[in-house]
Amino acid sequence: MNPEERARKWTQDIPELSGLTLQQRITICNQVSKRIVFLAVLWLTLFFAIVFVILSSADINSALYNLLNHTAEAINTIFNGGPSKRYMVALLESLPYILPMLVVLVGPIWLMTTVFRKLMLLSAAKKL
């Protein structure tokens, strides 16, 4: 998607931005997209840093360590099935173990790109 298409798509549902020129909308969308990328990278860095700190300071007998160890063993057992077991089936069987971590990891990024994008667009438009 080029900047013109992105500017049209992102601003089509926001009546406050309809009076702006295409170049102004492109500038606003570039600012917002840079902010979203920065926040997503910041979230991923923070998430993995917190997980690293928690796991490095966790005792081997702690509940979190045991839960993650059990999850890893369950996923490895699923993928170590016989040759008739397809990887897609193994992936679907391991999804209940992986899904909570994926929701925590991807959920805030999804919120930023959908819900908060309109608020960021309006905020950037008011600064013009």
LOTOR-100249 format. One record per residue (C-alpha): z negated, y, x; residue in three letters. Coordinates in steps of 0.2 Angstrom, whole numbers, padded with zeros to 4 digits, always signed. Layout:
BEGIN
ZYXALA/...
REM end
This chain:
BEGIN
+0000+0000+0000MET/+0005+0017+0008ASN/-0005+0032+0006PRO/+0005+0039-0009GLU/+0003+0023-0019GLU/-0015+0023-0015ARG/-0018+0041-0020ALA/-0009+0038-0037ARG/-0018+0022-0041LYS/-0035+0028-0036TRP/-0034+0044-0045THR/-0025+0039-0061GLN/-0041+0036-0071ASP/-0050+0052-0065ILE/-0044+0067-0076PRO/-0053+0079-0064GLU/-0041+0075-0050LEU/-0025+0076-0060SER/-0023+0095-0057GLY/-0023+0092-0038LEU/-0007+0090-0028THR/-0001+0074-0021LEU/-0005+0079-0003GLN/-0023+0084-0008GLN/-0026+0068-0017ARG/-0019+0059-0001ILE/-0032+0068+0009THR/-0046+0064-0003ILE/-0041+0046-0003CYS/-0040+0045+0016ASN/-0058+0053+0017GLN/-0065+0041+0004VAL/-0056+0025+0012SER/-0063+0030+0029LYS/-0081+0032+0021ARG/-0079+0015+0012ILE/-0074+0006+0028VAL/-0088+0014+0038PHE/-0101+0009+0025LEU/-0094-0009+0024ALA/-0095-0011+0043VAL/-0112-0003+0043LEU/-0118-0015+0029TRP/-0111-0031+0038LEU/-0119-0025+0054THR/-0136-0022+0045LEU/-0134-0039+0036PHE/-0131-0049+0052PHE/-0144-0040+0062ALA/-0157-0043+0048ILE/-0152-0061+0047VAL/-0153-0063+0066PHE/-0170-0054+0067VAL/-0177-0065+0053ILE/-0170-0081+0061LEU/-0175-0077+0079SER/-0193-0073+0074SER/-0195-0088+0061ALA/-0205-0102+0066ASP/-0196-0119+0066ILE/-0207-0125+0052ASN/-0205-0110+0041SER/-0197-0111+0024ALA/-0182-0100+0027LEU/-0178-0110+0043TYR/-0180-0127+0034ASN/-0169-0120+0019LEU/-0155-0115+0031LEU/-0156-0131+0041ASN/-0156-0141+0025HIS/-0141-0131+0019THR/-0131-0134+0035ALA/-0135-0153+0035GLU/-0129-0154+0017ALA/-0113-0145+0021ILE/-0110-0155+0036ASN/-0113-0171+0026THR/-0100-0166+0013ILE/-0087-0162+0026PHE/-0091-0178+0036ASN/-0085-0189+0021GLY/-0072-0202+0023GLY/-0053-0199+0026PRO/-0050-0200+0008SER/-0061-0185+0004LYS/-0050-0169+0003ARG/-0056-0153+0011TYR/-0054-0144-0005MET/-0066-0155-0014VAL/-0078-0154+0000ALA/-0076-0135-0001LEU/-0080-0135-0019LEU/-0095-0146-0017GLU/-0102-0135-0003SER/-0100-0119-0013LEU/-0117-0120-0022PRO/-0125-0119-0005TYR/-0114-0105+0002ILE/-0112-0095-0014LEU/-0129-0086-0014PRO/-0126-0080+0004MET/-0108-0074+0000LEU/-0115-0064-0015VAL/-0127-0055-0005VAL/-0114-0052+0009LEU/-0099-0047-0002VAL/-0108-0040-0017GLY/-0112-0023-0010PRO/-0095-0021-0002ILE/-0087-0025-0019TRP/-0098-0012-0027LEU/-0093+0001-0015MET/-0074-0002-0017THR/-0075-0002-0036THR/-0090+0007-0044VAL/-0094+0020-0030PHE/-0076+0024-0026ARG/-0074+0035-0041LYS/-0090+0044-0037LEU/-0085+0047-0019MET/-0068+0053-0025LEU/-0076+0066-0036LEU/-0088+0071-0023SER/-0074+0074-0010ALA/-0064+0083-0023ALA/-0078+0095-0027LYS/-0079+0099-0008LYS/-0061+0105-0008LEU/
REM end
